[in-house]
Amino acid sequence: MYLGIDIGSSSSKAVILDEDGQIAASAVVNSGTGSTGADQAVQIALIKAGLSREQIKKCVATGYGRMLYKGADKQITEISCHAKGVRHIRQDAKTIIDIGGQDAKVIRLRESGAVENFIMNEKCAAGTGRFLEVMAIVLGCSLPELSDMAKAGSAGVPISSVCTVFAESEMISQLASGETPQDVAKGALQAISKRVAGMGNRIGIVPEVVMTGGAALNQTLVDTMEETIHQPIIRLEAPQIMGALGAAKYAAEL
């Protein structure tokens, strides 16, 4: 049995693969780097699989906090692990759009599945899950409610700033001027989509396109991203665990 752990800034994910390369168990915990989230995710996955930690042959850690995890045999970047994980599920994938808590990245894959090129935004909250969290706070709703609210919008209110702080002020001003929360929410998702699409255009977005990360659970955001890049996006059943799945695949190769 092989274990992959993806320790992000806001959540931790674990995947256990059996000797046939099938997912035996997975877990997602909403606690990331600097917390016990990784240990919690591993424990939950082990319980689901009916295993003890001693039955894990190899373990690979990835993600923002991978270097801090002491129980791994190896640490591998999230770029490589997302590519590995997505290709395990979709062998036709050529572009990965990953929106995490504190960064966003677009990854181009070769025919072989190896990483051809990537671009990453990690110094600004624009285009990340944190951007969505701030927008939800402004609108007084949860992240799932933000998706529903944006879906109900008739026309997105343009948000000109790519900076999360300025975009927050812009949204507050728009609400004060009489714009509906639904149209402001729609504008927020359009803003994040344009930001990420702009990144992707610098390396090229080619089909088939897959979206990973917690933001991929926001169906309205996925729909908006499709409209922005003018290409369909493949919906994955568990987009949050792709990095951990790739890490587990690498563990099986050690």
N, C-alpha and C positions, 0 to 999 in steps of 0.2 A: 504494500500500500504506500502511496506517495502523497505528500502534503505540499500544497502551495498556499502561501499567505501573502495577501496584498494589504499593506498597511498604509492607508491614505491619511490625509490631513483631518478628515472628519469621520471616517468609517474604516472598519477592518473587515476583510473578507478571507475566508478559508475554504479550500476545496480539497477533498480527498479523492484520489483516483485509485482504482483497483489495478491489478496486473494486466487487465485487458484494455486499459485506457478509458474505462467507463467511470463516470462520476458516481462515487459511492455516497457522498454527502457533501453539503456545502452550508455555509453560514455567513450571515452579514450582521455586523454589530455596529451601531451608530456611535462608535468611539474610535478615534484614530490615534495618530502619533502622540506619544507622551502619556498614554493612558494604558489601562489593562485590556483595551479592546482586542488586540491580537490574541492574547491568551484566552479571552472569552470566546472569540470566534472559533479558535482551534478546539476548545473544550466542547462547544456545541456541536461542531462537525463530528468529533470523535464519538459523542453520545449518539448522534443520529446514525452513524455507521456501525455502532456497537463495537468500537475498538478502544484499545488503550494506546497511549502515546508510544509505548515500547514496540507496538506493531507497525509503526511507521518506519519504512526503510530509509527514505531520504526526504529532506525538506528544503524547499527554496523559498526565500522571501523576496518580495518586490514592493514597489511603492515608495512613497515619500519617507516612510520610517523604516525601510528595510535594513539599514545599517545598524539600527538600534536593537533589532531582534536577535537575541543570543541563541535561540534554538534552531537556527537554520544551518544547513550544510553549505549553502551558497547564497549569495545575493545577486540578483539580476535586475536590470533596469525595467521599469514599467513599460517602456516602449516595446522592448523585445517580448515581454510577457503578454501584453495585449495582442500583439501580432500572433503569437503562438496560440493563445486562447481562442481568439476569433477564428483562426484558420481551422481549429479543431472542430468548430461548430459549422462554419461556412467556408468551404474550400474555394469558393469563387470570390471571396471578399478581396477587394483591391484597395479600398480606402477606409480607414477607421477614424471616426470622429469621437473623441473621448472628452467628456466634460466632467471634471472632478470637482471636489470641494474648493480647491485653491488654484487649480490650473486647468487649462484646456489644451488639447493637442490634436493635431491631424496627422495621421500616419499613412504613407503610401507603401503598398506592398508589391513585391515582384511576383511573377507567375509562380515562383517556387514557394512563396509565402514569406521570404526574407524581407526585412525592412529595406526599402529603396530610399526613402527620404521621410523626414518628419519636421514639423514645426511645432513649437511649444510656447505657450504664454504662461509664465510662472511668476512674473514680477508685478502683475496687476490683477485685480479681482474681476475686471471686465471680461465677460465671456465665460465665467465660471459658476459653479454651484453657489458660491458666496454671493454673487450678483443676484441670483434668483432669491436667495434667502432675504437679502436686503429689500428687494422689491416686494416680497410677500409681507414683510414687516410694515412697509409703507402703506400697503393696501389692507393691513389688518386681517390677513388670512394665512392659512397653512399652505405648504407647497402644493399638495393635491388640489386645494381650493383655487390656487393661483392658475393652475392648468384649466380648471373648469371655467374660471372667470374670464380668462383670455379667449377661450373657445366661444364664449357668449358675446365677445366684442364684435361690433359691426365693422369698425375700421380702426386699425391701430393708430394711436397717437404717436407721431414721430418723436423719438428720443435722440437728440443730436449728439449728446456726450457719450463717449466710450468709457469715461471714468465712472466707477460705481458711485463715488461720493457726489459728483456733479449730477449724475443721472438721478440719484435719489432726490436731490433738491429740485430737479426738473419735474419729476413726477409729482412731488408735493405741490408745486406751482400749478401744474396742469389740473390736478384735482380741485385746487382752490378756485381755478378759473371756470369750473363747471364741467370739465370732461368726466365721463363716467368711469368708474373703477374698471369696468370690463374693457373699455377701449384703451385705458392706460396699461392694463395688464397685457393686452394684446401687443401694444407698442413695446413693452419691456421684452417680450419673447422675440419680437422682430429685431430688436436691438442686439440681443445676444446672438441671434442667428446670423445677422450681418457681420458681427464681429468675428465669429468663428469661420464663417464662409470666406471672409477676407483673408484670414490666415491660410485657409485651405487653398485658395486660388493662387497663393504664392508658390505652392509645390504641385498644384494640380489635383483636382478631385475627379476621380474616374470610377465608374461602376465596376463591381457592385460596392455600394456604400453601406457601412454598418456603423451604428452609433452605440457606444458603450458608456459606462459610468452611471451614477445615480440619476443624472439629468435625463437620461434616456427613458426613465420611467414616466416622465412628463410627456404624455402623448401629444398634447397641443404643441409643445416645443419641437418634437420630432416632425409633426406636420408642418410647422412654420419653417423648420430647417429645410425640409423638402422643397417648399415653395421658393426659398432663398437660393438654393443651389441648383434648382431646376432638375433634380434627379430624385428617384425614389430611394428611400432608406429602408434597409432590411430591419425588421423588428426582431430582436432577440428575446427569448423567454426570460433570461436572467442576465441583463446587461451589466449588472454590478460586479459579477464574479469573473469576468473575462480575464482580468489580470491575474487573479489567484489561480484560475484554471491553467493559464499559460505557465505559471510558476510550477504548478504540479506536473505539467507535461515535461518541463525542464528537469524536475526532480527525478522523474522516471528515466531520464537519459543519463543521469550521473553515474 
